[in-house]
Amino acid sequence: MFAVIFGRPGCPYCVRAKELAEKLTEQREDFSYRYVDIQAEGITKADLEKTVGKPVETVPQIFLDQLHVGGFTEFQAYAKENLGLFQ
């Protein structure tokens, strides 16, 4: 499974999403991720909304194998339910 996390500097939920992705990478051989700093990459809110397919109010915005799962809370819930996340 491949995750893409769209986030920005100074965002505590973005940091938590990256930490969760790191933990999953350590626990599972079939998981990897890429963190995209939207400010460094010049990605606007409008660009992110096109990618997500609906209005975006917050970051992070997280995709798993190109499926939009939402923000950190949804990512954490998905990981617990489907990826055997060990806290």
Residue pairs with C-beta under 8 A, 6 or more apart in sequence:
1 28
1 30
1 31
1 32
1 64
1 65
1 83
2 31
2 32
2 33
2 34
2 64
2 65
3 21
3 24
3 31
3 32
3 33
3 34
3 62
3 63
3 64
3 75
4 33
4 34
4 36
4 62
4 63
5 14
5 17
5 18
5 21
5 33
5 34
5 35
5 36
5 60
5 61
5 62
5 75
6 36
6 38
6 43
6 48
6 51
6 59
6 60
6 61
6 62
7 13
7 14
7 17
7 18
7 35
7 36
7 37
7 38
7 59
7 60
8 14
8 37
8 38
8 39
8 59
9 37
9 39
11 59
11 60
13 58
13 59
13 60
13 71
13 72
14 35
14 59
14 60
14 72
16 72
16 76
17 60
17 62
17 71
17 72
17 75
18 33
18 35
20 72
20 75
20 76
20 79
20 85
21 31
21 33
21 35
23 85
24 31
24 33
24 79
24 83
24 85
25 31
25 32
25 33
27 84
27 85
27 86
28 83
28 84
31 83
36 43
38 44
38 48
38 59
45 56
48 56
48 59
48 61
49 55
49 56
51 61
52 61
52 68
53 68
58 71
59 71
60 71
60 72
60 75
61 68
61 70
61 71
62 68
62 69
62 70
62 71
62 72
62 74
62 75
63 69
64 75
64 78
69 75
69 78
76 85
79 85
